[in-house]
Amino acid sequence: MAGAYDDRDGYIWMDGALVPWRDAKVHILTHAMHYASSVFEGERCYNGKIFKSREHSARLIESGRLLDMTIPYTVDQIEEAKYAMLKANGWTDAYVRAVAWRGAGLDMGVSAARNPVMLAVAGWEWGAYYGDAKWQGAKLDIAKWKRPSPETIPTAAKAAGLYMICTMSKHAAEAKGCSDALFMDYRGYVAEATGANVFFVKDGVVHTPLADAFLNGITRQTVIGMLKDMGLEVVERHIMPEELSSFSECWLTGTAAEVTPVGQIGEFHFQVGDLTRKVSDTYETLVRA
């Protein structure tokens, strides 16, 4: 078993250089630590190739823009950094974490226009995000918190601050013996899990929440395209929580989650059915193609 994340062998790419793992540090007055001025990406490398890599790099830059934070690197430069990190660590299969943040500088308050924007790329070897739920079906709690309105925060950004209630909700779920928690949005519609999007099946039709108040995941988009290629109908719409009893199957999608079957959400039960297994297997083949 690997040790704590700050005490490992290996290398992390930081602002143009590969740094020994234990030396990859930032100052205590880093703006992001105090004011959540940070954006990130989670990606998986399969057989030496990062799935949808350039899309992730482009989204990182766009997330920075949405937070009024210009990331001083191009997609090509971020790509080069990611593969340099993987090569330095000798990995062909790994999880990749690119993160950009406002560092320490001349400002130490809410405003940070004079502080540099930093970029780092780390990685680690990571198996199934939900462990054996990959086959048995994950058990989800229903979060007491709600995804916020796009009028309160740029919900299209993969911003660190948006994950605060995810951590709180996941801790509460784990305390109840669950793997994760399902959020409703500010209007009461079904939204997403703490780090994954959600799909449901009813009478052979796939339903998924409309991504108008949460991140439209790259894996989500990939799976929607995959389902349509399989000749299945996909309906993106607002889903009320009372509808959960009418769905027969359910799964989560995300870079870390990949395609994970769901067996239970609160009091509602789902079968790990043939379609869920087919989608999971097809996705597994796609990412390793």
N, C-alpha and C positions, 0 to 999 in steps of 0.2 A: 504493500500500500504506500502511495506517495505521501510525503510529509506535507506540512503546512505550505500554503501557496507562496509565502515569502522566504521559504527555506528549502530551495531545490537547486539541483545542478541544471545547467543549461544556459540559454541566452534569450534575452528580450531585446527587440529593436526599439530604440528610443531616439527620436529626432535625428535620424541619419546614421546612427551607429548601433552595432550589436554590443550589448552590455551584459556582463555576467549576471545571471539571474538575481543573486542576492544584492547586487549593487544597483538594481533598477529602482531608484527611490525618487521621491519628490519632497519639496519643502513643506513644512507644517502650515505655512501661510499661502499655500496654493489656493487660488480663488475657488476652484471646483469643489474643494473639500468643505468650504464654508457656504457656498451659494449654488451648488449643483450645476455649475456651468461645464457640463460634460456630456458628450454623445459617444455612442459606441456601436460596434457591430459584433455579432456572433456568427461564425461561419464554420463549416466543416470541410476538412480536406479528406478526400477518399482516393486511395491509390495514387497519391502525389498531385492530385488536382483539386483545388478548392471549388466547391460547387457554387455556381452563380457568383464567382468572385468579383468580377467587375461591377455587377449590380450592387453588391454590398459596398464596395468602395465608393461608388457614385452616391449611394444613399447616405453614407457617412458624411460626405461633403455637403449634401443637401440638408442633413440634420443640423450640421454646424451653421449653415446659412439661416435656417429657421430660428436658431437661437442667437442670431446676430453675431456669429462667431466664424470668421473666415478661416478655414483650415488651409494652411500654407503648403499644401501638397496636391498634386494632380492624381487622377485615378491611376495613371501609369506608375507614378512614384510609390503610391500605396501598394499597388500590386507587387512591385519590386521588393518592397519592405516585407510583405507577407511571406513571399517565397524565400527571401534571405533568412528570415527567422526559422522557417521550417527546415531549410537546409542546414543551418547552424546546429539545430537540435537533432538532426537525423530522422525526422518524422515524415512518413508518407500518409499516415492516417492520424488526424488530430483535430481538435477544436481550436479555432483561431479567434482571438479577441483583439480587434483594433479599437483603440479608444483615443479620443481627442478631448482636450480640456484647456481651460484658461489656467495658466500657471501663476506663480508668484511674480510680482513685478512692481511697478510704481504705484498701483492702486490696491487698496485693501478695504473695500467697502462694496456696496451693491454694484456700483459702476466699476468696470474693469477694462475700459477701452484701451488703456496703455499697457495691459499685461499680454505677454506672448501666448499664442495658442500652441499647445504642445501635441505631439502625436506619439503613440507607442503601439507596438504590435507584439502581443504575447500569444502563447498557445499552450495546450496541454493535451494529454491523451485522455479521452473521456468516452466511456461506453454509453449504454442506453440511459437517457436522462431520468426515466422513471423506473429503472431497474426491471424487475420481472413483470411490471405492468404492461410492458411491450407486448406480452402474450396473454396475460390474464385480464387486462382491462383496468385502467387506473380508477381510483376512487377519488372523487372531487367533493370538496366542501363548497358551500355558496358563501362568497365573501360578504362581509357587512359593508365594505367600502364600495364605492361606485367609480367607474371610469369617468373622468371629468369632461366637461363640455369643451369643444374646440374653441369656444370664446374665452376660456380661462387659461389655456396653454396650447402650444402647437402640437396637437396630438399626432401629426404625421411625422414628427421627429422621433428617432430612437434616442431619447434623452434620459440621462440617468435619473433625474428628478421624478420622472413618471413612474419609476419602479419602487418608490418608497412604499406605496400602499401594496405593491406586489409582495415585497418582503414581509410586511405585517400580516397580509392575508395568507401567505404560504406558511408562516410560522403557526398561525391559528389553525390552519388545516392540518398540518403535521401533528399538532397536539391532539387532534381528534382521530389520528390514524389514517388520514387522507394523504394523497400524493400532491395535491394541488387544490386551488380554489377557482371557482368560476365567478367572474364579475358580471354584474349588470352595468349598463351605462347610466348617465345622469338622468335619463328619461325613464329608466326602468326596463329597457330592452336588454336581452342577452348580449353580452359583448365578447369576452375572451377569457382565457385563463391567465395566470400570472406571467407566463412567458410563452404562450402559445395561442394560436387561433383555434376555433372550434367548428366542427362540421356535424350535421345530423342527417339521418336517413329516414324517410317516410315513404312507403309504397314505391320504392325504387328510385325516388327523386332525392337529390342531395340538397340540403338547405344549410346556409351559413349566414351568420349576421353580416349586415351591410357595414363595411369598414368606414363609417363616417364619424366615429368618435374614438377610434383606436388605430393602432398601426396596421396598415395593410401589408401583412408579412410577405416576404419573398417566397417562403415555402407555401404560404396560403395561395399566392398567385400561381405558383408552379402546380399545386395540386388541382386547382380549379381548371387549369389548362389541360392537365392530364386526364381529369374526369370527362371533360368535353371531347377529348380525343378518343376516349373509350365509348363515346356515344351516349353518355349519361347526361341527364338534365340537371343543371346546377342553378339554384335560385338564391340570389343574394338579396336578403330582405331583413326588415326588422322582425325579431322573434321575441314573443312575450314569454316570460318564465313559465306561465301555466301551460304552454305548449310542450314543455319537456316530456310530459307524460305520453304524448302522441308519437314520439320518435322511437324507432326500433334499434337503431345503431347510432354510435357517436364516436368521433375520434378527434384528437388534437394534432395540430401541425405547427412546426417550428424548426429552426435549424438544430437546436439541441434536442427537442422532442422528436424530430423527424415526423413519422406518422405513428402516433400512439393511440391504441384503442382505449375507449372509456367504458367502464362497466357500471359506474354509478355516479350520479351528481345529486348530492343531498338525498332526498327520498326517492329519486327517480332511478330506475334501473334500465340498462341497455345490454343487448347481446353483442358479443364480439363476433359479428356475422361474416358471411362470405364476402360482402362488398368491402367491409373494413379490412379484412385480410388481403383482398386483392389490391386495394389501394396501397396498403403498406408494402406489399411485395413489389408492386410496380414502381413505387417511389424508390425502394432499395435498389432495384435494377437501374433506374434512371440515374441516380447519383453516382453509381459506379461505372456507368457506361464510358 
